[in-house]
Amino acid sequence: MGLEEEIDAIEEEIRNTPYNKSTEAHIGRLKSKLAEKKEKLENQSGSGGGGGYAVEKHGDASVALVGFPSVGKSTLVNSLTNADSEVGSYEFTTLNVNPGMLEYNGADIQILDVPGLIEGAAGGRGGGKEVLSVVRSADLIAFVLSPFEIEQYARLRKELYDIKIRVDQQPPNVTIRKKHKDGIRVTSAADQDLDEKTITDILREHGYVNADVNLGEKLDMDRLIDGIMDNRVYLPSITIVNKADLIDPGYKETVFENLREHDLDPEEVTFISAEKEKGLEAFKERIWKQLGLIRVYMDKPGRGVDWEEPLVVPEGSSIDDALSKLGSEMDERFRFARVRGESAKHDGQQVGREHELADEDVLKLVLRK
């Protein structure tokens, strides 16, 4: 029996096994075995997330537009950026990943026009694994939906889940420290519904014989396995509904109801028309906010403050992070910095590497000669 047949057999057994306390440990072992065999299959086929389309990352951040065929992603990326993606009214128009660059708030944000997914993409249909490997490398996922097929959202999330992409989740708080003897010892900061035998059986299926394990949160079986495997990608997302110009006033509430059925708040969904170029500013602002970027204006010797091209870094960045982005020469010559803006106690405050920057700070570096 090949790996694919073994995977199918395990999945069928999981489906056919009723979940209760007496079967919990057995299902846990099956799910662990399933995760390991899927990992092995992906490594054999070279599609474990590291391969796929070669898209070189540029700019300050990247956003992957994810949607099934014919939702208007190519038109959208062309409206947002300088890309030139072939656009047509039939399925599977976009055959390659076409990156474009969105310039917004002084940042260069790479928009990836990913080929339209089809169901079964995570299993390899339509080159899906290669496409999804590009999504794994992005900083933000933008789900692109048709107002008439909101149910595609659940299918898209499942495809991403099956390729180890966890959307709008934080990594599980699981710490494992191997040791040489004394078996597996589990401690937890929260009451667990999983019993200790289930937890230890799952750990053993993943090769742990002697280890101290700390669970920092309440976990279900799948989150526990995610924490043990430690090869998942955790990405934030936003959702947009394209072709909003085609929604009749009487159908609008139906669209809202369909969104709520998929746990999407209509107030947090951006409605746009890529073809009519409506709603794009709201979409850009949503991208900016979700990426969590800040602008730092550099006060350059002899030239003053460069208000045109800020240094763009993630929220929470320190002077040290800014130096890393500016390059090794600045880093090596750094003495101290002066900051004015929201993060400074007073204008021109002298700070060191650990100082945390805020949006629209003005930064002056004092360097060794």
C-alpha positions in Angstrom: 0.0 0.0 0.0 1.4 3.4 -1.0 1.4 6.5 1.1 -1.6 8.0 -0.6 -3.6 4.9 0.0 -2.5 4.8 3.6 -3.6 8.4 4.0 -7.0 7.7 2.5 -7.4 4.7 4.8 -6.5 6.7 7.9 -8.9 9.6 6.9 -11.7 7.1 6.4 -11.1 5.5 9.8 -11.2 8.9 11.4 -14.5 9.7 9.7 -16.0 6.4 10.7 -14.9 6.5 14.4 -17.4 8.2 16.7 -15.7 10.8 18.9 -16.1 10.2 22.7 -13.8 9.9 25.7 -13.1 6.2 25.1 -12.1 6.8 21.5 -10.3 10.2 22.0 -6.8 8.7 22.4 -7.3 6.5 19.4 -8.4 9.4 17.2 -5.5 11.4 18.5 -3.0 8.7 17.4 -4.7 8.5 14.0 -4.6 12.2 13.4 -0.9 12.3 14.5 -0.1 9.4 12.1 -2.0 11.2 9.3 0.0 14.4 9.8 3.3 12.5 9.7 2.3 10.6 6.6 1.1 13.7 4.8 4.4 15.3 5.7 6.3 12.4 4.3 4.3 12.4 1.1 4.9 16.1 0.6 8.7 15.7 1.2 8.8 12.9 -1.4 7.0 15.0 -4.0 9.0 18.1 -3.2 5.8 20.1 -2.5 6.1 20.7 1.2 5.7 24.4 0.9 9.2 25.4 -0.1 8.8 24.8 -3.8 6.3 26.1 -6.3 6.3 29.2 -8.3 9.5 31.3 -7.9 8.3 34.8 -7.0 11.0 37.0 -5.6 9.8 39.1 -2.8 10.3 42.9 -3.2 9.1 45.9 -1.2 8.1 46.3 2.4 5.4 43.6 2.5 3.5 41.2 0.3 -0.2 40.4 -0.1 -1.6 37.2 -1.8 -5.0 37.6 -3.5 -6.7 34.2 -2.9 -9.9 33.2 -4.7 -11.4 30.7 -7.1 -11.3 31.4 -10.8 -13.2 34.3 -12.4 -13.7 36.4 -9.2 -11.7 39.3 -10.8 -8.3 39.1 -9.2 -6.4 40.0 -12.3 -8.6 43.0 -12.9 -8.1 44.0 -9.3 -4.3 43.7 -9.3 -4.1 45.7 -12.5 -6.3 48.4 -10.9 -4.1 48.5 -7.7 -0.6 48.2 -9.2 1.6 48.5 -12.2 1.2 44.8 -13.1 -0.1 43.7 -16.5 -2.0 40.4 -15.8 -3.9 38.9 -18.7 -7.6 39.4 -18.0 -10.5 37.4 -19.6 -14.1 36.4 -18.8 -13.3 32.7 -18.7 -11.8 30.4 -16.0 -8.1 29.8 -15.5 -7.0 33.0 -17.3 -4.1 33.6 -14.9 -1.6 30.9 -15.5 1.3 32.3 -13.6 1.8 34.3 -10.4 1.9 37.9 -11.5 3.3 40.3 -8.9 2.5 44.0 -9.0 3.7 46.8 -6.7 1.2 48.9 -4.8 2.6 52.3 -3.5 0.7 53.4 -0.5 1.6 55.7 2.5 5.2 55.6 1.3 5.3 51.8 1.4 5.9 49.5 -1.5 3.5 46.6 -1.1 3.8 43.6 -3.4 0.4 42.3 -4.6 0.5 38.7 -5.8 -2.0 37.8 -8.4 -2.2 34.1 -7.6 -3.8 31.7 -10.1 -7.4 31.0 -9.3 -7.7 28.0 -7.0 -10.0 25.0 -7.5 -11.2 22.5 -5.0 -8.5 19.9 -4.3 -5.7 22.4 -4.8 -4.0 21.3 -1.6 -4.0 17.8 -3.0 -2.3 19.0 -6.2 -5.2 19.6 -8.6 -4.5 22.4 -11.1 -1.0 22.9 -9.8 -2.6 23.9 -6.5 0.3 22.9 -4.3 2.7 25.2 -6.2 0.2 28.0 -6.1 -0.4 27.6 -2.4 3.3 27.5 -1.7 3.4 31.2 -2.9 0.6 32.1 -0.4 2.7 30.6 2.4 5.4 33.2 1.8 3.1 36.2 1.8 2.6 38.6 4.8 -1.2 38.9 4.3 -3.9 36.9 2.6 -6.7 38.8 0.9 -9.7 36.5 0.2 -11.5 37.7 -3.0 -15.1 36.6 -3.2 -17.9 36.9 -5.6 -21.1 38.3 -4.1 -23.0 35.4 -5.6 -20.7 32.7 -4.2 -19.9 33.7 -0.6 -19.7 29.9 0.2 -16.3 29.9 -1.6 -14.8 31.4 1.6 -15.1 28.1 3.5 -13.7 26.1 0.7 -10.7 28.5 0.3 -9.9 28.3 4.0 -10.0 24.5 3.8 -7.6 24.4 0.9 -5.2 26.7 2.9 -5.6 24.6 6.1 -4.7 21.4 4.2 -1.5 23.0 3.0 -0.6 24.0 6.6 -1.6 27.6 6.4 -3.5 28.7 9.5 -5.5 31.9 8.9 -6.1 34.5 11.6 -4.6 32.3 14.3 -1.7 32.6 16.7 0.8 29.7 16.9 -0.2 27.2 19.7 1.5 27.9 23.0 3.3 24.6 23.3 6.8 24.1 24.6 8.6 20.8 24.3 12.0 20.1 25.9 13.6 16.8 25.2 15.4 14.9 27.9 17.2 11.6 28.3 14.9 9.7 30.7 11.8 9.7 32.9 9.3 9.6 30.0 6.8 12.4 29.1 5.8 14.9 31.8 2.9 17.2 30.8 2.2 20.5 32.7 -0.5 22.9 31.6 -1.4 26.6 32.4 -5.1 25.9 31.5 -7.6 23.1 32.2 -7.5 20.7 29.2 -10.5 18.8 27.8 -8.0 16.3 26.4 -6.9 13.8 29.0 -3.2 13.2 29.7 -3.1 9.8 28.0 -4.4 11.3 24.8 -1.8 14.1 25.0 1.1 11.6 25.7 -0.1 9.2 23.0 -0.1 12.0 20.4 3.4 13.0 21.5 4.7 9.5 21.2 3.2 9.2 17.7 5.5 12.2 16.8 8.6 10.5 18.2 8.7 11.9 21.7 9.7 9.3 24.4 11.3 11.5 27.1 10.2 15.2 27.2 8.9 17.9 29.4 5.8 19.4 27.8 4.1 22.6 28.8 0.8 23.7 27.3 0.3 27.4 27.8 -3.3 27.5 26.6 -6.4 25.2 26.3 -5.9 23.1 23.1 -8.0 20.8 21.0 -6.4 17.8 19.3 -5.7 19.6 16.0 -4.1 22.6 17.7 -1.9 20.3 19.8 -0.7 18.5 16.7 0.0 21.9 15.1 2.1 22.9 18.1 4.1 19.7 18.0 4.7 19.7 14.2 5.9 23.3 14.3 5.8 23.7 10.5 2.6 25.6 10.1 2.4 29.1 8.7 0.2 31.6 10.6 -1.1 34.5 8.4 -3.6 37.3 9.0 -6.3 37.9 6.4 -8.8 40.4 5.1 -11.9 39.6 2.9 -13.2 41.6 0.0 -16.3 41.1 -2.1 -15.6 42.1 -5.7 -18.1 43.0 -8.4 -20.2 44.9 -5.8 -21.6 47.0 -8.6 -23.6 43.9 -9.7 -25.4 43.6 -6.4 -29.1 44.7 -6.7 -30.3 46.7 -3.7 -32.8 43.9 -2.9 -30.0 41.3 -2.9 -27.7 43.2 -0.5 -29.2 41.8 2.7 -28.8 38.2 1.3 -25.1 38.9 0.7 -24.9 40.1 4.3 -26.7 37.0 5.6 -24.4 34.7 3.6 -21.3 36.5 5.1 -22.6 36.1 8.6 -23.2 32.4 8.0 -19.4 32.1 7.4 -18.6 34.2 10.5 -17.7 37.2 8.5 -19.0 40.6 9.8 -20.2 42.6 6.8 -18.8 45.7 8.5 -15.3 44.2 8.3 -15.6 43.1 4.7 -14.6 45.6 2.0 -16.9 45.8 -1.0 -15.3 46.8 -4.2 -15.6 46.9 -8.0 -12.2 46.3 -9.5 -13.6 46.9 -13.0 -15.3 50.2 -12.1 -12.4 51.1 -9.7 -14.7 51.7 -6.8 -13.9 50.9 -3.2 -10.1 50.6 -3.9 -9.0 53.3 -1.4 -10.9 51.5 1.4 -9.2 48.3 0.3 -5.8 49.9 0.4 -6.4 51.3 3.8 -7.6 47.8 5.0 -4.3 46.3 3.7 -2.2 48.9 5.4 -4.0 48.5 8.7 -3.9 44.7 8.7 -0.2 44.6 7.7 0.6 46.8 10.8 3.3 48.9 9.1 4.6 52.3 10.4 6.5 55.1 8.6 9.7 56.5 10.0 11.0 59.7 8.3 14.8 59.9 8.2 16.5 63.2 9.1 19.5 63.1 6.7 22.7 65.1 7.4 22.8 68.2 5.3 19.5 67.4 3.5 16.9 67.6 6.3 13.9 65.3 6.7 13.0 63.1 3.7 9.2 63.3 3.8 8.8 61.6 0.4 10.3 58.1 1.0 9.9 57.0 4.6 11.5 53.9 6.1 8.7 51.4 6.4 8.9 48.8 9.2 6.4 46.7 11.2 4.7 48.0 14.3 6.8 47.5 17.4 10.1 47.9 15.5 13.1 49.3 17.5 16.0 51.4 16.3 17.9 48.1 16.0 15.3 46.8 13.6 15.5 50.0 11.6 19.3 49.7 11.4 18.9 46.1 10.1 16.8 47.4 7.3 19.1 50.3 6.5 22.1 48.0 6.0 25.2 46.8 7.7 27.2 50.1 7.3 24.7 52.1 9.3 24.5 49.3 11.9 28.2 49.1 12.4 28.7 52.9 12.6 25.7 53.6 14.9 26.4 55.6 18.1 23.0 56.8 19.1 19.8 58.3 17.6 17.6 61.3 18.2 13.9 60.9 17.8 10.9 63.3 17.6 7.4 62.2 17.4 4.9 60.0 19.3 7.5 57.7 20.7 9.8 60.4 22.1 9.4 61.9 25.5 10.5 65.2 24.0 11.7 66.4 20.6 15.2 65.3 19.9 15.3 62.7 22.6 18.6 60.7 22.6 17.9 57.0 22.4 19.7 53.7 21.9 19.1 50.6 19.8 16.3 49.3 22.1 14.0 52.3 21.6 10.6 51.4 20.1 9.5 53.6 17.2 6.0 54.9 16.4 4.2 55.8 13.2 5.5 59.0 11.6 8.5 59.4 14.0 11.4 61.5 12.7 14.7 59.6 13.2 18.2 61.1 13.1 21.1 58.7 13.3 24.4 59.8 14.8 27.1 57.6 13.3 30.8 57.0 14.0 33.1 58.5 11.4 
